[in-house]
């Protein structure tokens, strides 16, 4: 029984590694299965409420446009992505530190829709009281990456007050804090 459990764990870890955060586009087993749920994305309204709303790229674009006049930071992440989870506390820190200056933070999760509760629990543990979306393209993969026009996770984007994409990073963003401050300092 012990050998069976060990073998199962090794298979699961191997699968997680190969479908992990720097995944080859299209390796997710359900990458071509898009969620059929349709809903408009509404930002969180209650102070401190943490939600996770199914969304596609059009919903994200609408949310960015709705925040015109503010600097918008988007963090694309997944719970299966170790570097994403390691960097996410910094996303929360940026939100807390700069929201009064006009920074809006949006997270876009790429877990399977069936794992929404796992992703929501992570967000709650982190205190992510900003807008949190989960991709309608179930589990990421090439469909989600193509739709959101991103590369491998983690992926970060920073938009200026006019809604123009000014910076994007795949992986670590060493100059993120400086770029946030620069865009916040720009005139409306």
N, C-alpha and C positions, 0 to 999 in steps of 0.2 A: 504494500500500500504506500509506503514511504517513497519508493522509486517512482510509482505512478504520479504521486503528488509533485515530486521533484521534476519529473519530465513535463508535467502540465505547466508548472511554473516557468520552466525554461522555454517552452513553446510560447507562452504568453509574453514573456520578456522579449523574446526574439521578434514576435509580431509587433510589439510596441516599439521596438527599436527601428524596424523597417518602415513603420507607418508614422514615425515620430515627427518632431517639429521641423526637421529639414528634409521633409518627405519629397520623394520624386513625384512630380506632378502626375496625378492619376493613380496613385498606389492605394488610395483609400478604397476599401471594398465596396462602399456604397456611394462613391463620389458622383456617380451619374444619377443617383436618386435624389431628386429635389423634393423638398417638403411641399405639400399642396396647400398648406395653411396660408390664407391671405389675411393680412392685418396691417393697418397703418401703424407706424412707429410713433408712439407718443412718449415724450420724455417723462422720467420719474417726476411726480409732483409732490409727494409727501417728503418732508425733510427726513433724511436718513433712510428712506425706503430703498431697498436694493431689489431690482427686478432684472429679468433676462428675457428680452423680447425677440421672437423670431423675426428676421429681417433679411432682405436681399440688398443688392447694391443700390437699387433705386430708393429704398427706404433710408439707407445711409446717406446718399446724396441729398435727400430731402432734409434730413436732420442737420447735415452740415450747412445747407442753404438757410435753414431756419435760424442758425446761429451767426448769420452774417453780422459783422460788426465786432465779433469776438474772434480770438485765436482758437483754433480747434486742433486738438491732438487726438489721433486715432491709434489705438493699440490693437492689432490683430494678434490673437493668441489662442491657445488651447491647453486644456489640463494635461494632455499627453506630451506636451512640449516642456521639457525641463527648463531650458533657458527662458521661455515665456513666463513660467511661474516664478522663476528666480527674479526676473526683472519687474514683475507686476507691482510689487510694493512701491517701486519708484514711480510708477504711473499714479498710484493713489497719493503718494507724497506730492507730486506735481499738482494734482488737482487741489489738494488742501492748501498748498502754498500759494497758488496763483489764481484761484477761481475769483477772488475779489478784484483782481486786476484785469479780468476778462478772458481767462483761459477756460475753455470747455473741453472736457475729456469724454471720449466715447470709446468703449471697448467693443470689439467684435470677436466673439468666440467661434471656434471652428470644430467643436466637439460634435459627436453624433447627437441628433435631437433627443434620442433616448437617454443620453447622458446629461441632459439639461439640469437635472437636480444636482449632479456632481459639480457642474460648472457654477451653478448658483451658490452652492455651499462654499466653494472657493471664494467667490466674490464677497459673500457675507463675511467670511473669515478675514478677508483683506480690508473690509470696510469700504468697498467700492460704491460710493453713494452717487455715482454719476450714471449716465446712460450706458446700459449694457445690452448689446445685441448678440443673438446667436444666429449664425448663418442658416438660412432656409435650405441651403445646399448641403444636405445631411452629411456631416463629417468632413467637410472640406474636400480635398482632392482637386483634380484639375478643373472640374466645373466651378467650384467655389473660387479657386485662385484666378481663373479666367474671368469670372463674373466681377469679382472685386478688383481685378487687375493688380494682383500682388504676386510676389514670389514666395519662397519658403518662409515659414514662421520661425521666430518672431518677425513681425513686419510692423513698422511704425510710420505714421505720416503726420505732417504738421502743415496746417492751412493758415493763411494770413486772414486778416479781418475782412477781406473782400471775398473770401471763400476760395482763393487760389492756392493750389498745392505748391508749397515752397520747398519742402524737404521730405525725403523718404529714406528709410533705412531698412535693410534686411539684417537681422541679427542685432548686435549691440550698437547703440548710438552714443558714442562718447561725447559728442557735442550737443546733445539734446537740450540740456539745461540752458546753455548759452543761446541756442537758437530760439527757444521759448521766450527768453528774456528779450532778445532782439525783436521778435515779432510783437511782443506785448508793448515794447517801447515805440513802435511805429505809430504814426498818426492814423486816425480812423479815416 
